[in-house]
Amino acid sequence: MVYVEKGSDVSDTGPDYAALLQRHGVRPTSQRLAVARVLLDKARHLSADQVMWRVKRERQCVSLATIYNTLKLFRRRGLVSMVVIEPGKVYYDSNTEPHDHFYNEDTGELIDSSGQMTLRGVYPLPVGTKPLGMNVVVRVCSHARFRKNPPEGSETALLEGSEAAPTHVPE
Ligand SMILES: [Zn+2]
C-alpha cells in the first residue's frame, strides 16, 4: 500500500507527502504534492478529472495535462495503479496491492473487493504462456434497475421464467 493512512510518513503534523514522493523517486513539486494530497490520503479511486477538481478546490492552479503527466509518473513509480473500466473511463487507485473491483454502473463507484480471483482452475492459458497478473472488474447495478430490467440469463430472469432464460441446461 502506498497511501499514507497506514504508511510510515504520518507524523503529529499530518502526512509527509514530500517524503513519500521522494521515497519513490519523485521530486516533490507543489503540483505533485497537491495531487498526492487528494489521491494518496487513503485508499481511493479517482479519475483524472476528479483529481483535477479536487486539486483546484485546494486553490492550486493546474492543467489537466499536468494532472495526466503526474498520474503517469505516479503510476510508473508505483504510487498508484490504474483501473480501466472502458476506453475513456479510467480510475487511479491509491491501493497498489493486487485486488479486484466492483464497478457500479449506476453510481460510477469503484469498490475494492475483499479478495482477488486467481486463474487456477478457471481458464486454461494459451500454450507457451504463463500468467503475469489478473485484475477483475465485476460490473454491478442498483437493485432497482436490476429488478426492473434484469439482464439476459441473470438469476432474476431465471427465477421469474422470463424469455431471457436460457434453454440449455448444463449436465
Ligand atoms: Zn482499488
Backbone and ligand atoms as CSV (ligand in chain L), in Angstrom:
chain,resi,resn,atom,element,x,y,z
A,1,MET,N,N,0.844,-1.188,0.000
A,1,MET,CA,C,0.000,0.000,0.000
A,1,MET,C,C,0.879,1.237,0.000
A,2,VAL,N,N,0.457,2.215,-0.750
A,2,VAL,CA,C,1.254,3.426,-0.843
A,2,VAL,C,C,0.625,4.576,-0.080
A,3,TYR,N,N,-0.704,4.635,-0.076
A,3,TYR,CA,C,-1.341,5.778,0.568
A,3,TYR,C,C,-0.887,5.876,2.022
A,4,VAL,N,N,-0.916,7.076,2.549
A,4,VAL,CA,C,-0.219,7.336,3.804
A,4,VAL,C,C,-0.995,6.977,5.058
A,5,GLU,N,N,-2.271,6.640,4.925
A,5,GLU,CA,C,-3.076,6.352,6.112
A,5,GLU,C,C,-2.394,5.328,7.024
A,6,LYS,N,N,-1.847,4.284,6.413
A,6,LYS,CA,C,-1.208,3.250,7.214
A,6,LYS,C,C,0.302,3.236,6.995
A,7,GLY,N,N,0.808,4.216,6.275
A,7,GLY,CA,C,2.226,4.230,5.949
A,7,GLY,C,C,3.073,4.781,7.074
A,8,SER,N,N,4.323,4.951,6.793
A,8,SER,CA,C,5.267,5.399,7.818
A,8,SER,C,C,5.491,6.906,7.771
A,9,ASP,N,N,4.786,7.602,6.876
A,9,ASP,CA,C,5.049,9.027,6.701
A,9,ASP,C,C,4.040,9.917,7.419
A,10,VAL,N,N,3.386,9.382,8.432
A,10,VAL,CA,C,2.419,10.179,9.185
A,10,VAL,C,C,3.065,10.635,10.489
A,11,SER,N,N,3.046,11.938,10.714
A,11,SER,CA,C,3.573,12.484,11.973
A,11,SER,C,C,2.452,13.231,12.673
A,12,ASP,N,N,2.772,13.883,13.777
A,12,ASP,CA,C,1.757,14.645,14.511
A,12,ASP,C,C,1.199,15.778,13.663
A,13,THR,N,N,2.002,16.261,12.731
A,13,THR,CA,C,1.550,17.381,11.894
A,13,THR,C,C,0.851,16.906,10.619
A,14,GLY,N,N,0.664,15.610,10.479
A,14,GLY,CA,C,-0.027,15.086,9.301
A,14,GLY,C,C,0.916,14.330,8.391
A,15,PRO,N,N,0.357,13.802,7.315
A,15,PRO,CA,C,1.172,13.003,6.400
A,15,PRO,C,C,2.278,13.837,5.736
A,16,ASP,N,N,3.441,13.245,5.600
A,16,ASP,CA,C,4.560,13.909,4.933
A,16,ASP,C,C,4.619,13.416,3.488
A,17,TYR,N,N,3.851,14.090,2.628
A,17,TYR,CA,C,3.768,13.653,1.230
A,17,TYR,C,C,5.089,13.857,0.498
A,18,ALA,N,N,5.859,14.864,0.878
A,18,ALA,CA,C,7.147,15.091,0.221
A,18,ALA,C,C,8.060,13.883,0.433
A,19,ALA,N,N,8.088,13.375,1.666
A,19,ALA,CA,C,8.920,12.200,1.958
A,19,ALA,C,C,8.432,10.983,1.187
A,20,LEU,N,N,7.112,10.842,1.113
A,20,LEU,CA,C,6.532,9.711,0.378
A,20,LEU,C,C,6.940,9.760,-1.098
A,21,LEU,N,N,6.826,10.950,-1.710
A,21,LEU,CA,C,7.195,11.080,-3.125
A,21,LEU,C,C,8.688,10.829,-3.314
A,22,GLN,N,N,9.490,11.407,-2.440
A,22,GLN,CA,C,10.945,11.233,-2.568
A,22,GLN,C,C,11.332,9.765,-2.431
A,23,ARG,N,N,10.670,9.071,-1.531
A,23,ARG,CA,C,10.972,7.651,-1.347
A,23,ARG,C,C,10.696,6.854,-2.627
A,24,HIS,N,N,9.815,7.374,-3.472
A,24,HIS,CA,C,9.503,6.700,-4.733
A,24,HIS,C,C,10.199,7.358,-5.917
A,25,GLY,N,N,11.174,8.192,-5.631
A,25,GLY,CA,C,11.960,8.790,-6.701
A,25,GLY,C,C,11.243,9.900,-7.445
A,26,VAL,N,N,10.263,10.539,-6.794
A,26,VAL,CA,C,9.516,11.632,-7.428
A,26,VAL,C,C,9.882,12.942,-6.736
A,27,ARG,N,N,10.352,13.918,-7.531
A,27,ARG,CA,C,10.690,15.233,-6.963
A,27,ARG,C,C,9.388,15.936,-6.563
A,28,PRO,N,N,9.279,16.349,-5.298
A,28,PRO,CA,C,8.002,16.891,-4.811
A,28,PRO,C,C,7.766,18.351,-5.182
A,29,THR,N,N,7.286,18.605,-6.394
A,29,THR,CA,C,6.891,19.968,-6.781
A,29,THR,C,C,5.545,20.271,-6.120
A,30,SER,N,N,5.147,21.537,-6.133
A,30,SER,CA,C,3.893,21.896,-5.460
A,30,SER,C,C,2.698,21.210,-6.119
A,31,GLN,N,N,2.733,21.063,-7.457
A,31,GLN,CA,C,1.600,20.413,-8.129
A,31,GLN,C,C,1.565,18.907,-7.849
A,32,ARG,N,N,2.717,18.288,-7.807
A,32,ARG,CA,C,2.756,16.852,-7.481
A,32,ARG,C,C,2.297,16.617,-6.043
A,33,LEU,N,N,2.691,17.514,-5.155
A,33,LEU,CA,C,2.250,17.395,-3.761
A,33,LEU,C,C,0.736,17.565,-3.656
A,34,ALA,N,N,0.182,18.477,-4.452
A,34,ALA,CA,C,-1.270,18.687,-4.430
A,34,ALA,C,C,-1.998,17.424,-4.904
A,35,VAL,N,N,-1.471,16.792,-5.953
A,35,VAL,CA,C,-2.074,15.550,-6.442
A,35,VAL,C,C,-1.955,14.465,-5.374
A,36,ALA,N,N,-0.793,14.376,-4.737
A,36,ALA,CA,C,-0.592,13.374,-3.688
A,36,ALA,C,C,-1.590,13.587,-2.544
A,37,ARG,N,N,-1.798,14.836,-2.150
A,37,ARG,CA,C,-2.704,15.127,-1.027
A,37,ARG,C,C,-4.133,14.668,-1.311
A,38,VAL,N,N,-4.604,14.834,-2.554
A,38,VAL,CA,C,-6.001,14.483,-2.831
A,38,VAL,C,C,-6.186,13.008,-3.191
A,39,LEU,N,N,-5.095,12.356,-3.591
A,39,LEU,CA,C,-5.237,10.964,-4.052
A,39,LEU,C,C,-4.654,9.948,-3.071
A,40,LEU,N,N,-3.600,10.317,-2.371
A,40,LEU,CA,C,-2.884,9.325,-1.569
A,40,LEU,C,C,-3.180,9.426,-0.078
A,41,ASP,N,N,-4.244,10.161,0.287
A,41,ASP,CA,C,-4.537,10.321,1.710
A,41,ASP,C,C,-5.191,9.082,2.304
A,42,LYS,N,N,-5.786,8.241,1.452
A,42,LYS,CA,C,-6.369,6.975,1.896
A,42,LYS,C,C,-6.605,6.111,0.661
A,43,ALA,N,N,-7.113,4.894,0.863
A,43,ALA,CA,C,-7.411,4.045,-0.287
A,43,ALA,C,C,-8.593,4.649,-1.018
A,44,ARG,N,N,-8.371,5.101,-2.254
A,44,ARG,CA,C,-9.461,5.694,-3.036
A,44,ARG,C,C,-9.202,5.539,-4.524
A,45,HIS,N,N,-10.273,5.708,-5.290
A,45,HIS,CA,C,-10.212,5.631,-6.752
A,45,HIS,C,C,-10.724,6.943,-7.301
A,46,LEU,N,N,-9.900,7.622,-8.092
A,46,LEU,CA,C,-10.321,8.889,-8.693
A,46,LEU,C,C,-9.945,8.907,-10.166
A,47,SER,N,N,-10.809,9.510,-10.978
A,47,SER,CA,C,-10.458,9.744,-12.382
A,47,SER,C,C,-9.538,10.963,-12.436
A,48,ALA,N,N,-8.906,11.183,-13.587
A,48,ALA,CA,C,-8.033,12.357,-13.736
A,48,ALA,C,C,-8.838,13.639,-13.530
A,49,ASP,N,N,-10.069,13.677,-14.049
A,49,ASP,CA,C,-10.929,14.855,-13.862
A,49,ASP,C,C,-11.204,15.102,-12.377
A,50,GLN,N,N,-11.507,14.027,-11.664
A,50,GLN,CA,C,-11.787,14.170,-10.230
A,50,GLN,C,C,-10.561,14.669,-9.477
A,51,VAL,N,N,-9.380,14.171,-9.871
A,51,VAL,CA,C,-8.147,14.656,-9.234
A,51,VAL,C,C,-7.989,16.146,-9.507
A,52,MET,N,N,-8.237,16.543,-10.761
A,52,MET,CA,C,-8.060,17.953,-11.111
A,52,MET,C,C,-8.997,18.853,-10.292
A,53,TRP,N,N,-10.267,18.461,-10.182
A,53,TRP,CA,C,-11.214,19.308,-9.447
A,53,TRP,C,C,-10.865,19.385,-7.967
A,54,ARG,N,N,-10.394,18.274,-7.427
A,54,ARG,CA,C,-10.007,18.298,-6.009
A,54,ARG,C,C,-8.768,19.170,-5.794
A,55,VAL,N,N,-7.840,19.122,-6.742
A,55,VAL,CA,C,-6.646,19.976,-6.638
A,55,VAL,C,C,-7.049,21.446,-6.756
A,56,LYS,N,N,-7.964,21.731,-7.675
A,56,LYS,CA,C,-8.420,23.120,-7.842
A,56,LYS,C,C,-9.158,23.601,-6.599
A,57,ARG,N,N,-9.854,22.703,-5.931
A,57,ARG,CA,C,-10.544,23.057,-4.684
A,57,ARG,C,C,-9.542,23.496,-3.611
A,58,GLU,N,N,-8.327,22.977,-3.732
A,58,GLU,CA,C,-7.247,23.383,-2.813
A,58,GLU,C,C,-6.610,24.692,-3.255
A,59,ARG,N,N,-7.219,25.345,-4.244
A,59,ARG,CA,C,-6.749,26.627,-4.784
A,59,ARG,C,C,-5.387,26.505,-5.458
A,60,GLN,N,N,-5.145,25.349,-6.044
A,60,GLN,CA,C,-3.919,25.159,-6.825
A,60,GLN,C,C,-4.274,25.279,-8.294
A,61,CYS,N,N,-3.497,26.059,-9.025
A,61,CYS,CA,C,-3.701,26.164,-10.469
A,61,CYS,C,C,-3.021,24.978,-11.135
A,62,VAL,N,N,-3.766,24.235,-11.896
A,62,VAL,CA,C,-3.179,23.068,-12.541
A,62,VAL,C,C,-3.985,22.737,-13.793
A,63,SER,N,N,-3.291,22.291,-14.830
A,63,SER,CA,C,-3.981,21.911,-16.064
A,63,SER,C,C,-4.234,20.413,-16.051
A,64,LEU,N,N,-5.186,19.996,-16.886
A,64,LEU,CA,C,-5.469,18.564,-16.973
A,64,LEU,C,C,-4.258,17.810,-17.518
A,65,ALA,N,N,-3.494,18.456,-18.410
A,65,ALA,CA,C,-2.289,17.815,-18.962
A,65,ALA,C,C,-1.279,17.535,-17.846
A,66,THR,N,N,-1.129,18.490,-16.933
A,66,THR,CA,C,-0.212,18.293,-15.802
A,66,THR,C,C,-0.708,17.158,-14.900
A,67,ILE,N,N,-2.026,17.116,-14.706
A,67,ILE,CA,C,-2.598,16.036,-13.887
A,67,ILE,C,C,-2.278,14.688,-14.529
A,68,TYR,N,N,-2.508,14.583,-15.841
A,68,TYR,CA,C,-2.230,13.317,-16.533
A,68,TYR,C,C,-0.749,12.953,-16.434
A,69,ASN,N,N,0.128,13.922,-16.646
A,69,ASN,CA,C,1.567,13.651,-16.560
A,69,ASN,C,C,1.954,13.202,-15.153
A,70,THR,N,N,1.374,13.843,-14.160
A,70,THR,CA,C,1.685,13.479,-12.765
A,70,THR,C,C,1.173,12.076,-12.455
A,71,LEU,N,N,-0.035,11.767,-12.904
A,71,LEU,CA,C,-0.595,10.435,-12.640
A,71,LEU,C,C,0.220,9.357,-13.356
A,72,LYS,N,N,0.681,9.690,-14.565
A,72,LYS,CA,C,1.525,8.748,-15.315
A,72,LYS,C,C,2.827,8.492,-14.555
A,73,LEU,N,N,3.416,9.578,-14.034
A,73,LEU,CA,C,4.654,9.444,-13.264
A,73,LEU,C,C,4.406,8.653,-11.977
A,74,PHE,N,N,3.323,8.971,-11.266
A,74,PHE,CA,C,2.991,8.242,-10.031
A,74,PHE,C,C,2.818,6.747,-10.325
A,75,ARG,N,N,2.188,6.451,-11.460
A,75,ARG,CA,C,1.964,5.046,-11.813
A,75,ARG,C,C,3.293,4.350,-12.108
A,76,ARG,N,N,4.141,5.033,-12.866
A,76,ARG,CA,C,5.450,4.457,-13.219
A,76,ARG,C,C,6.281,4.199,-11.963
A,77,ARG,N,N,6.129,5.034,-10.961
A,77,ARG,CA,C,6.920,4.893,-9.729
A,77,ARG,C,C,6.208,4.084,-8.647
A,78,GLY,N,N,5.093,3.462,-9.006
A,78,GLY,CA,C,4.430,2.552,-8.077
A,78,GLY,C,C,3.622,3.226,-6.982
A,79,LEU,N,N,3.263,4.498,-7.183
A,79,LEU,CA,C,2.457,5.196,-6.178
A,79,LEU,C,C,0.958,4.957,-6.369
A,80,VAL,N,N,0.539,4.697,-7.589
A,80,VAL,CA,C,-0.868,4.392,-7.872
A,80,VAL,C,C,-0.930,3.268,-8.900
A,81,SER,N,N,-2.075,2.618,-8.956
A,81,SER,CA,C,-2.321,1.682,-10.049
A,81,SER,C,C,-3.482,2.235,-10.880
A,82,MET,N,N,-3.687,1.669,-12.040
A,82,MET,CA,C,-4.702,2.184,-12.950
A,82,MET,C,C,-5.757,1.104,-13.176
A,83,VAL,N,N,-7.011,1.496,-13.093
A,83,VAL,CA,C,-8.110,0.559,-13.351
A,83,VAL,C,C,-8.881,1.089,-14.551
A,84,VAL,N,N,-8.863,0.320,-15.639
A,84,VAL,CA,C,-9.560,0.734,-16.867
A,84,VAL,C,C,-10.912,0.033,-16.915
A,85,ILE,N,N,-11.975,0.810,-16.837
A,85,ILE,CA,C,-13.319,0.249,-16.929
A,85,ILE,C,C,-13.682,0.060,-18.399
A,86,GLU,N,N,-13.409,1.060,-19.202
A,86,GLU,CA,C,-13.595,1.032,-20.648
A,86,GLU,C,C,-12.804,2.211,-21.201
A,87,PRO,N,N,-12.583,2.257,-22.523
A,87,PRO,CA,C,-11.832,3.404,-23.054
A,87,PRO,C,C,-12.470,4.722,-22.620
A,88,GLY,N,N,-11.686,5.608,-22.065
A,88,GLY,CA,C,-12.198,6.891,-21.602
A,88,GLY,C,C,-12.709,6.877,-20.181
A,89,LYS,N,N,-12.753,5.710,-19.563
A,89,LYS,CA,C,-13.197,5.628,-18.160
A,89,LYS,C,C,-12.119,4.904,-17.353
A,90,VAL,N,N,-11.207,5.716,-16.825
A,90,VAL,CA,C,-10.025,5.189,-16.134
A,90,VAL,C,C,-9.969,5.779,-14.731
A,91,TYR,N,N,-9.676,4.930,-13.770
A,91,TYR,CA,C,-9.531,5.383,-12.388
A,91,TYR,C,C,-8.099,5.136,-11.922
A,92,TYR,N,N,-7.610,6.020,-11.071
A,92,TYR,CA,C,-6.300,5.851,-10.451
A,92,TYR,C,C,-6.542,5.420,-9.012
A,93,ASP,N,N,-5.855,4.362,-8.626
A,93,ASP,CA,C,-6.124,3.672,-7.368
A,93,ASP,C,C,-4.913,3.834,-6.447
A,94,SER,N,N,-5.130,4.375,-5.258
A,94,SER,CA,C,-4.019,4.557,-4.324
A,94,SER,C,C,-3.673,3.253,-3.607
A,95,ASN,N,N,-4.507,2.255,-3.773
A,95,ASN,CA,C,-4.200,0.939,-3.215
A,95,ASN,C,C,-3.485,0.141,-4.303
A,96,THR,N,N,-2.179,-0.029,-4.153
A,96,THR,CA,C,-1.397,-0.680,-5.204
A,96,THR,C,C,-1.230,-2.183,-4.974
A,97,GLU,N,N,-1.843,-2.688,-3.896
A,97,GLU,CA,C,-1.821,-4.140,-3.688
A,97,GLU,C,C,-2.733,-4.793,-4.738
A,98,PRO,N,N,-2.390,-6.023,-5.177
A,98,PRO,CA,C,-3.270,-6.685,-6.145
A,98,PRO,C,C,-4.664,-6.898,-5.546
A,99,HIS,N,N,-5.686,-6.428,-6.232
A,99,HIS,CA,C,-7.057,-6.653,-5.776
A,99,HIS,C,C,-8.025,-6.450,-6.932
A,100,ASP,N,N,-9.202,-7.042,-6.807
A,100,ASP,CA,C,-10.237,-6.909,-7.827
A,100,ASP,C,C,-11.220,-5.813,-7.420
A,101,HIS,N,N,-12.102,-5.484,-8.346
A,101,HIS,CA,C,-13.035,-4.377,-8.104
A,101,HIS,C,C,-14.458,-4.730,-8.509
A,102,PHE,N,N,-15.390,-4.022,-7.885
A,102,PHE,CA,C,-16.771,-3.972,-8.347
A,102,PHE,C,C,-16.980,-2.569,-8.899
A,103,TYR,N,N,-17.621,-2.477,-10.070
A,103,TYR,CA,C,-17.921,-1.174,-10.652
A,103,TYR,C,C,-19.430,-1.016,-10.754
A,104,ASN,N,N,-19.979,-0.033,-10.042
A,104,ASN,CA,C,-21.419,0.220,-10.080
A,104,ASN,C,C,-21.736,1.128,-11.262
A,105,GLU,N,N,-22.386,0.576,-12.269
A,105,GLU,CA,C,-22.683,1.350,-13.480
A,105,GLU,C,C,-23.662,2.483,-13.222
A,106,ASP,N,N,-24.478,2.373,-12.177
A,106,ASP,CA,C,-25.461,3.427,-11.892
A,106,ASP,C,C,-24.827,4.614,-11.182
A,107,THR,N,N,-23.894,4.343,-10.287
A,107,THR,CA,C,-23.307,5.432,-9.497
A,107,THR,C,C,-21.914,5.817,-9.983
A,108,GLY,N,N,-21.285,4.966,-10.790
A,108,GLY,CA,C,-19.917,5.223,-11.232
A,108,GLY,C,C,-18.892,4.916,-10.149
A,109,GLU,N,N,-19.363,4.281,-9.078
A,109,GLU,CA,C,-18.450,3.996,-7.956
A,109,GLU,C,C,-17.639,2.728,-8.215
A,110,LEU,N,N,-16.371,2.805,-7.903
A,110,LEU,CA,C,-15.471,1.658,-8.000
A,110,LEU,C,C,-15.160,1.213,-6.572
A,111,ILE,N,N,-15.429,-0.058,-6.287
A,111,ILE,CA,C,-15.308,-0.557,-4.912
A,111,ILE,C,C,-14.289,-1.688,-4.882
A,112,ASP,N,N,-13.390,-1.652,-3.902
A,112,ASP,CA,C,-12.426,-2.739,-3.756
A,112,ASP,C,C,-13.131,-4.022,-3.336
A,113,SER,N,N,-12.702,-5.139,-3.901
A,113,SER,CA,C,-13.207,-6.429,-3.426
A,113,SER,C,C,-12.389,-6.811,-2.204
A,114,SER,N,N,-12.901,-7.775,-1.463
A,114,SER,CA,C,-12.161,-8.194,-0.271
A,114,SER,C,C,-11.099,-9.220,-0.606
A,115,GLY,N,N,-11.090,-9.707,-1.817
A,115,GLY,CA,C,-10.094,-10.699,-2.204
A,115,GLY,C,C,-9.717,-10.536,-3.659
A,116,GLN,N,N,-9.041,-11.515,-4.191
A,116,GLN,CA,C,-8.667,-11.482,-5.599
A,116,GLN,C,C,-8.846,-12.857,-6.205
A,117,MET,N,N,-9.480,-12.890,-7.380
A,117,MET,CA,C,-9.647,-14.161,-8.085
A,117,MET,C,C,-8.290,-14.615,-8.612
A,118,THR,N,N,-8.170,-15.895,-8.786
A,118,THR,CA,C,-6.941,-16.419,-9.372
A,118,THR,C,C,-7.291,-17.202,-10.639
A,119,LEU,N,N,-6.307,-17.407,-11.464
A,119,LEU,CA,C,-6.526,-18.138,-12.713
A,119,LEU,C,C,-6.606,-19.647,-12.487
A,120,ARG,N,N,-6.138,-20.092,-11.341
A,120,ARG,CA,C,-6.061,-21.534,-11.105
A,120,ARG,C,C,-7.445,-22.182,-11.249
A,121,GLY,N,N,-7.561,-23.117,-12.119
A,121,GLY,CA,C,-8.813,-23.843,-12.291
A,121,GLY,C,C,-9.893,-23.064,-13.022
A,122,VAL,N,N,-9.603,-21.873,-13.498
A,122,VAL,CA,C,-10.634,-21.070,-14.170
A,122,VAL,C,C,-10.443,-21.114,-15.684
A,123,TYR,N,N,-9.298,-20.682,-16.122
A,123,TYR,CA,C,-9.057,-20.619,-17.565
A,123,TYR,C,C,-7.784,-21.389,-17.908
A,124,PRO,N,N,-7.844,-22.232,-18.942
A,124,PRO,CA,C,-6.583,-22.792,-19.432
A,124,PRO,C,C,-5.835,-21.683,-20.186
A,125,LEU,N,N,-4.567,-21.520,-19.895
A,125,LEU,CA,C,-3.788,-20.474,-20.555
A,125,LEU,C,C,-3.412,-20.917,-21.964
A,126,PRO,N,N,-3.195,-19.971,-22.859
A,126,PRO,CA,C,-2.694,-20.345,-24.194
A,126,PRO,C,C,-1.361,-21.089,-24.058
A,127,VAL,N,N,-1.140,-22.021,-24.932
A,127,VAL,CA,C,0.075,-22.829,-24.883
A,127,VAL,C,C,1.302,-21.922,-24.962
A,128,GLY,N,N,2.285,-22.208,-24.133
A,128,GLY,CA,C,3.546,-21.463,-24.184
A,128,GLY,C,C,3.506,-20.143,-23.445
A,129,THR,N,N,2.461,-19.905,-22.620
A,129,THR,CA,C,2.396,-18.649,-21.860
A,129,THR,C,C,2.285,-18.941,-20.375
A,130,LYS,N,N,2.596,-17.926,-19.582
A,130,LYS,CA,C,2.350,-18.036,-18.138
A,130,LYS,C,C,1.730,-16.722,-17.667
A,131,PRO,N,N,0.943,-16.761,-16.598
A,131,PRO,CA,C,0.228,-15.553,-16.182
A,131,PRO,C,C,1.147,-14.511,-15.567
A,132,LEU,N,N,0.915,-13.251,-15.903
A,132,LEU,CA,C,1.654,-12.145,-15.294
A,132,LEU,C,C,0.813,-11.449,-14.232
A,133,GLY,N,N,-0.490,-11.581,-14.344
A,133,GLY,CA,C,-1.374,-10.940,-13.376
A,133,GLY,C,C,-2.792,-10.946,-13.885
A,134,MET,N,N,-3.712,-10.671,-12.981
A,134,MET,CA,C,-5.120,-10.646,-13.369
A,134,MET,C,C,-5.848,-9.671,-12.463
A,135,ASN,N,N,-6.567,-8.744,-13.058
A,135,ASN,CA,C,-7.382,-7.821,-12.293
A,135,ASN,C,C,-8.793,-7.881,-12.855
A,136,VAL,N,N,-9.718,-8.238,-12.018
A,136,VAL,CA,C,-11.096,-8.425,-12.450
A,136,VAL,C,C,-11.934,-7.224,-12.016
A,137,VAL,N,N,-12.783,-6.741,-12.920
A,137,VAL,CA,C,-13.773,-5.724,-12.574
A,137,VAL,C,C,-15.149,-6.348,-12.806
A,138,VAL,N,N,-15.899,-6.524,-11.728
A,138,VAL,CA,C,-17.255,-7.059,-11.820
A,138,VAL,C,C,-18.214,-5.883,-11.897
A,139,ARG,N,N,-18.985,-5.822,-12.980
A,139,ARG,CA,C,-19.945,-4.720,-13.145
A,139,ARG,C,C,-21.219,-5.040,-12.385
A,140,VAL,N,N,-21.678,-4.078,-11.605
A,140,VAL,CA,C,-22.919,-4.252,-10.847
A,140,VAL,C,C,-23.822,-3.048,-11.123
A,141,CYS,N,N,-25.098,-3.198,-10.749
A,141,CYS,CA,C,-26.036,-2.077,-10.861
A,141,CYS,C,C,-26.884,-2.049,-9.606
A,142,SER,N,N,-27.691,-1.015,-9.482
A,142,SER,CA,C,-28.537,-0.899,-8.293
A,142,SER,C,C,-29.626,-1.965,-8.328
A,143,HIS,N,N,-30.166,-2.326,-7.161
A,143,HIS,CA,C,-31.239,-3.315,-7.097
A,143,HIS,C,C,-32.439,-2.868,-7.917
A,144,ALA,N,N,-32.785,-1.585,-7.838
A,144,ALA,CA,C,-33.977,-1.077,-8.525
A,144,ALA,C,C,-33.870,-1.319,-10.025
A,145,ARG,N,N,-32.756,-1.001,-10.605
A,145,ARG,CA,C,-32.575,-1.185,-12.048
A,145,ARG,C,C,-32.596,-2.667,-12.404
A,146,PHE,N,N,-31.979,-3.467,-11.567
A,146,PHE,CA,C,-31.882,-4.899,-11.839
A,146,PHE,C,C,-33.273,-5.541,-11.843
A,147,ARG,N,N,-34.123,-5.172,-10.867
A,147,ARG,CA,C,-35.462,-5.764,-10.788
A,147,ARG,C,C,-36.326,-5.343,-11.974
A,148,LYS,N,N,-36.120,-4.101,-12.404
A,148,LYS,CA,C,-36.936,-3.553,-13.488
A,148,LYS,C,C,-36.565,-4.185,-14.829
A,149,ASN,N,N,-35.269,-4.408,-15.033
A,149,ASN,CA,C,-34.801,-4.858,-16.337
A,149,ASN,C,C,-33.623,-5.812,-16.174
A,150,PRO,N,N,-33.875,-7.044,-15.713
A,150,PRO,CA,C,-32.754,-7.968,-15.485
A,150,PRO,C,C,-32.073,-8.349,-16.790
A,151,PRO,N,N,-30.751,-8.420,-16.766
A,151,PRO,CA,C,-30.045,-8.809,-17.995
A,151,PRO,C,C,-30.347,-10.260,-18.353
A,152,GLU,N,N,-30.178,-10.579,-19.610
A,152,GLU,CA,C,-30.439,-11.937,-20.086
A,152,GLU,C,C,-29.650,-12.963,-19.298
A,153,GLY,N,N,-30.325,-14.067,-18.923
A,153,GLY,CA,C,-29.631,-15.153,-18.248
A,153,GLY,C,C,-29.317,-14.877,-16.795
A,154,SER,N,N,-29.761,-13.736,-16.259
A,154,SER,CA,C,-29.459,-13.426,-14.869
A,154,SER,C,C,-30.313,-14.294,-13.954
A,155,GLU,N,N,-29.934,-14.337,-12.699
A,155,GLU,CA,C,-30.641,-15.157,-11.726
A,155,GLU,C,C,-32.109,-14.757,-11.636
A,156,THR,N,N,-32.376,-13.464,-11.615
A,156,THR,CA,C,-33.749,-12.986,-11.514
A,156,THR,C,C,-34.552,-13.408,-12.742
A,157,ALA,N,N,-33.932,-13.290,-13.915
A,157,ALA,CA,C,-34.620,-13.672,-15.138
A,157,ALA,C,C,-34.981,-15.154,-15.095
A,158,LEU,N,N,-34.082,-15.983,-14.577
A,158,LEU,CA,C,-34.345,-17.412,-14.500
A,158,LEU,C,C,-35.470,-17.700,-13.520
A,159,LEU,N,N,-35.425,-17.033,-12.356
A,159,LEU,CA,C,-36.429,-17.276,-11.329
A,159,LEU,C,C,-37.814,-16.858,-11.797
A,160,GLU,N,N,-37.889,-15.770,-12.538
A,160,GLU,CA,C,-39.185,-15.268,-12.971
A,160,GLU,C,C,-39.635,-15.925,-14.270
A,161,GLY,N,N,-38.832,-16.833,-14.796
A,161,GLY,CA,C,-39.216,-17.547,-16.000
A,161,GLY,C,C,-39.381,-16.644,-17.213
A,162,SER,N,N,-38.592,-15.600,-17.277
A,162,SER,CA,C,-38.713,-14.671,-18.396
A,162,SER,C,C,-38.191,-15.303,-19.670
A,163,GLU,N,N,-38.422,-14.620,-20.763
A,163,GLU,CA,C,-37.964,-15.120,-22.054
A,163,GLU,C,C,-36.450,-15.169,-22.132
A,164,ALA,N,N,-35.800,-14.461,-21.224
A,164,ALA,CA,C,-34.342,-14.411,-21.263
A,164,ALA,C,C,-33.717,-15.696,-20.710
A,165,ALA,N,N,-34.547,-16.568,-20.119
A,165,ALA,CA,C,-33.981,-17.772,-19.511
A,165,ALA,C,C,-33.374,-18.665,-20.584
A,166,PRO,N,N,-32.142,-19.097,-20.378
A,166,PRO,CA,C,-31.525,-19.958,-21.395
A,166,PRO,C,C,-32.203,-21.308,-21.443
A,167,THR,N,N,-32.305,-21.883,-22.632
A,167,THR,CA,C,-32.965,-23.174,-22.786
A,167,THR,C,C,-31.995,-24.318,-22.539
A,168,HIS,N,N,-30.688,-24.041,-22.628
A,168,HIS,CA,C,-29.693,-25.095,-22.431
A,168,HIS,C,C,-29.479,-25.338,-20.945
A,169,VAL,N,N,-29.638,-26.556,-20.511
A,169,VAL,CA,C,-29.380,-26.881,-19.105
A,169,VAL,C,C,-28.081,-27.648,-19.035
A,170,PRO,N,N,-27.081,-27.105,-18.290
A,170,PRO,CA,C,-25.807,-27.815,-18.221
A,170,PRO,C,C,-25.960,-29.176,-17.556
A,171,GLU,N,N,-25.215,-30.158,-18.030
A,171,GLU,CA,C,-25.314,-31.512,-17.477
A,171,GLU,C,C,-24.534,-31.655,-16.198
L,1,ZN,ZN,ZN,-8.968,-0.494,-5.759
